[in-house]
């Protein structure tokens, strides 16, 4: 009887763990979406979600009435702590720091109700917010959590949460120009790549806003400018200066990263740069060169189109 009882208990434990895994799998895209928006790093977000899974395995799950809410709360609180640590590390980062690109070709909202707080321009602005302010903004704007639930998650009262979200919205609106539609962003990126490859100063300057800034993130691992380059004339000269050596043997494919079109630049079959632009009605105001090899592993090499005149005419 003892053996039979042991077998029965073991089967129940396995079934319970399988149920826990099924519940976790169902909400994992949302958990990753929260963690990524908080940390702007695919690697760090995946590590955090794995930590949440280990905690979920070890937790007394019979005491949890709403698993999805429990897991979102755990993820957010861990992400707040991780964001504080990441901010300290980034103070010693070599050169400009840029978010780690994430492939949104299959999931344009990345587990959220809306694709908010996902584009590179917004992620860069979120870096200016406090971790708690960032969490409140992400939960409300991307995932549409009720203020009361956000208050429970970040352990503040509801009026304080409303104030946090309102302040974050205003700071982002003030700091960011109204972006162009995604189709226009894609056209501007394609035009930029063509002008950059040829080193056409006039074409480059015509694409830029007067105060355009170029950021190159090599993380000290590869050769890249360690300082942002600002101003239409200076950025155009900068891009032209390295055109002949940088673009030699480069193949270009287009992919959806962070909900916008990016160019995957590869040489000998290896992606070495994810390039994209942010733009407003004034033209391209940011050029982002993501070159740190540690940040490129999560980007799919599946292309939407190839670098060809035919593709450009189709607007790909």
C-alpha positions in Angstrom: 0.0 0.0 0.0 2.8 2.4 0.8 4.3 1.8 -2.6 1.0 2.4 -4.3 0.5 5.6 -2.2 4.0 6.8 -3.1 3.2 6.2 -6.8 -0.1 8.0 -6.5 1.5 11.0 -4.8 4.2 11.1 -7.4 1.7 11.1 -10.2 -0.2 13.9 -8.6 3.0 15.9 -8.2 3.8 15.4 -11.9 0.3 16.4 -12.9 0.5 19.5 -10.6 3.8 20.6 -12.2 2.4 20.0 -15.7 -0.5 22.2 -14.8 1.8 24.9 -13.4 3.9 24.7 -16.6 0.7 25.1 -18.8 -0.4 28.1 -16.8 3.0 29.7 -17.1 3.3 29.0 -20.8 -0.1 30.7 -21.3 1.1 34.0 -19.8 4.8 33.8 -20.7 4.5 36.2 -23.8 3.0 38.8 -21.5 5.7 38.3 -18.8 8.4 38.6 -21.4 6.8 41.7 -22.8 6.7 43.4 -19.4 10.3 42.4 -18.6 11.6 43.5 -22.0 10.0 46.9 -21.9 11.4 47.4 -18.4 15.0 46.3 -19.2 15.2 46.9 -23.0 17.3 43.7 -23.2 16.2 40.4 -24.6 18.8 38.5 -22.7 18.0 40.1 -19.4 14.3 39.7 -19.9 14.6 36.0 -20.7 16.8 35.5 -17.6 14.2 37.3 -15.5 11.3 35.3 -16.9 13.2 32.1 -16.2 13.7 33.3 -12.6 9.9 33.9 -12.4 9.3 30.3 -13.6 11.6 28.9 -10.9 9.8 30.9 -8.2 6.4 29.7 -9.6 7.6 26.1 -9.4 8.6 26.4 -5.8 5.7 28.5 -4.7 2.6 27.1 -2.8 0.4 27.5 -5.9 -2.7 26.4 -4.0 -2.7 29.8 -2.2 -2.8 31.7 -5.5 -6.3 32.8 -6.7 -5.2 34.5 -9.9 -2.0 33.0 -11.4 -1.8 35.5 -14.2 -1.9 38.4 -11.8 0.5 36.7 -9.4 3.0 36.1 -12.2 2.7 39.6 -13.7 3.3 41.0 -10.2 6.3 38.9 -9.6 7.8 39.8 -13.0 7.2 43.5 -12.5 8.7 43.7 -9.0 11.8 41.7 -10.2 12.1 44.0 -13.2 12.0 47.1 -11.0 14.9 45.8 -9.0 16.7 44.6 -12.2 16.2 48.1 -13.8 17.9 49.7 -10.8 20.9 47.4 -11.2 21.0 47.8 -15.0 21.1 51.6 -14.6 24.2 51.4 -12.5 25.9 49.1 -15.0 25.0 51.4 -18.0 26.9 54.3 -16.3 30.1 52.5 -17.2 29.0 51.3 -20.7 31.5 52.0 -23.4 30.0 54.5 -25.9 26.3 55.1 -26.5 23.9 52.5 -25.1 21.0 51.4 -27.3 18.2 48.9 -26.6 18.7 45.3 -27.6 16.6 44.7 -30.7 13.8 42.2 -30.5 12.2 40.4 -33.4 8.5 41.5 -33.6 7.8 39.9 -37.0 5.6 37.2 -35.4 4.2 39.2 -32.4 4.1 42.9 -33.3 2.7 43.7 -29.8 5.1 41.5 -27.9 2.5 40.0 -25.6 0.7 43.3 -24.9 -2.7 44.8 -25.6 -0.9 47.5 -27.6 2.5 48.0 -29.1 3.3 50.9 -26.7 6.7 51.3 -25.1 8.3 49.1 -27.7 9.8 51.3 -30.3 13.4 52.3 -29.9 12.7 56.0 -29.5 10.3 55.3 -26.6 12.6 52.8 -24.9 15.4 55.4 -25.0 13.1 57.9 -23.3 11.9 55.4 -20.7 15.5 55.2 -19.6 15.0 58.7 -18.1 12.2 57.5 -15.8 12.5 56.0 -12.4 12.1 52.2 -12.3 8.7 52.5 -10.6 7.5 55.3 -13.0 8.6 53.1 -15.9 6.7 50.1 -14.5 3.5 52.1 -14.0 3.7 53.5 -17.6 4.4 50.1 -19.2 1.6 48.3 -17.3 -0.9 51.0 -18.2 0.1 52.1 -21.7 1.1 48.7 -23.2 -0.9 46.2 -21.2 -3.9 48.3 -20.2 -3.9 47.2 -16.6 -6.4 49.0 -14.3 -4.9 51.6 -12.1 -6.0 49.7 -9.0 -4.2 46.6 -10.1 -1.0 48.6 -11.0 -1.2 50.0 -7.5 -1.2 46.5 -6.0 1.6 45.4 -8.2 4.0 48.3 -7.4 2.7 48.8 -3.9 1.5 52.3 -4.1 -2.0 53.8 -3.7 -4.1 54.4 -6.8 -3.8 58.3 -6.9 0.0 57.9 -6.8 -0.1 55.5 -9.7 -2.3 57.9 -11.8 0.2 60.6 -11.1 3.1 58.4 -12.1 1.5 57.5 -15.4 0.5 61.0 -16.2 3.9 62.4 -15.5 5.6 59.7 -17.6 3.2 60.4 -20.5 4.0 64.1 -20.4 7.7 63.6 -20.2 7.6 61.3 -23.3 5.3 63.6 -25.3 7.4 66.6 -24.6 10.7 64.8 -25.5 9.5 63.1 -28.6 8.2 64.5 -31.9 5.2 62.9 -33.5 6.6 59.9 -35.4 5.8 59.3 -39.1 3.6 56.3 -40.0 5.5 53.0 -40.2 5.3 52.9 -44.0 7.0 56.3 -44.2 9.6 55.2 -41.6 10.4 52.2 -43.8 10.7 54.3 -47.0 13.1 56.7 -45.2 15.2 53.8 -43.9 15.5 52.3 -47.4 16.4 55.8 -48.8 19.0 56.2 -46.0 20.6 52.9 -46.7 20.9 53.7 -50.4 22.4 57.1 -49.7 24.7 55.8 -47.1 26.1 53.1 -49.3 26.8 55.5 -52.1 28.1 58.2 -49.7 25.7 60.7 -51.3 26.0 63.8 -49.1 23.2 65.7 -50.7 20.8 62.8 -50.5 21.7 62.2 -46.8 21.2 65.8 -45.8 17.8 65.9 -47.6 16.7 63.0 -45.5 17.7 64.4 -42.1 16.1 66.7 -39.7 18.3 69.6 -38.8 19.1 68.2 -35.4 19.5 64.6 -36.4 21.6 62.4 -34.0 23.5 59.3 -35.0 24.1 56.7 -32.2 26.5 53.8 -32.6 26.4 51.0 -30.0 29.4 48.8 -30.2 29.7 48.2 -26.4 33.5 48.3 -26.6 33.4 44.9 -28.4 33.6 46.3 -32.0 34.8 49.4 -33.6 32.1 52.1 -33.4 31.9 55.8 -32.6 32.0 56.3 -28.8 30.1 59.6 -29.0 26.8 60.6 -30.7 27.2 62.6 -33.8 24.7 65.5 -34.1 23.5 67.8 -36.8 22.5 67.1 -40.4 25.8 68.2 -42.0 28.0 66.5 -39.4 26.0 63.2 -39.6 26.1 63.2 -43.4 29.9 63.8 -43.4 30.3 61.1 -40.8 28.3 58.5 -42.8 30.1 59.4 -46.0 33.5 59.1 -44.3 33.2 55.4 -43.6 31.0 54.4 -46.6 33.6 52.8 -48.8 35.0 50.5 -46.1 31.9 49.9 -44.0 29.6 48.8 -46.9 32.0 46.7 -48.8 30.6 43.2 -49.2 27.5 44.0 -47.1 24.2 42.3 -47.8 21.0 44.0 -46.6 17.8 42.4 -45.5 14.7 44.0 -43.9 13.1 42.8 -40.7 10.6 43.9 -38.1 12.3 44.8 -34.9 10.5 46.6 -32.0 7.5 47.1 -34.3 9.4 49.1 -36.9 11.5 48.2 -40.0 15.2 47.7 -39.5 18.0 46.8 -41.9 19.9 43.7 -41.0 23.5 44.2 -42.3 25.5 41.0 -42.9 28.8 40.1 -44.2 29.7 36.5 -45.1 26.3 35.4 -43.9 26.8 36.9 -40.4 24.6 39.8 -39.2 26.9 42.4 -37.7 24.6 45.5 -37.5 20.9 46.2 -37.0 20.3 49.6 -38.4 17.1 51.7 -38.1 15.9 55.2 -38.1 13.3 57.2 -36.1 11.7 60.0 -38.0 9.1 62.8 -37.7 7.7 65.2 -40.3 11.0 67.1 -40.1 12.8 64.0 -41.4 15.1 61.4 -39.8 15.9 62.6 -36.3 17.7 59.5 -35.1 20.0 57.0 -36.8 20.6 53.9 -34.7 23.6 51.6 -35.4 23.3 48.5 -33.1 26.6 46.7 -33.5 27.3 45.1 -30.1 27.5 41.4 -31.0 26.0 40.4 -27.6 22.8 42.3 -28.6 22.3 40.8 -32.0 21.7 37.1 -31.1 18.0 37.5 -30.7 17.3 39.1 -34.1 15.9 36.8 -36.6 17.8 36.6 -39.9 14.5 35.9 -41.7 14.2 38.8 -44.1 11.0 40.5 -45.4 12.8 41.4 -48.6 16.3 41.8 -50.0 18.5 44.7 -51.0 17.4 45.2 -54.6 15.9 47.9 -56.8 12.8 45.7 -57.2 12.3 45.5 -53.5 12.8 49.3 -53.1 10.2 49.9 -55.8 7.7 47.8 -54.0 8.4 49.8 -50.8 9.9 46.8 -49.0 
